[in-house]
């Protein structure tokens, strides 16, 4: 159910962006994309800092287990 709702939102957002982009200049689109990429990088840094703060509260064994899981997920997606 949650995935279906997200798919609907994603489709609506995609359609709206396609409509908006059709009327924008390449310069405006490039500026938007740059701002979007910057925001995503800032969000990732924030989430990494949050994860580091939380993981530091865990016992060493659990910390190691979770980091190994993260690295396996990353390798599988590469």
Secondary structure by P-SEA (a helix, b strand, c coil): caaaaaaaaaaaaaaaaaaaaaaccaaaaaaaaaaaaaaaaaaaaaaaaaaaaaaaaccaaaaaaaaaaaaaaaaaac
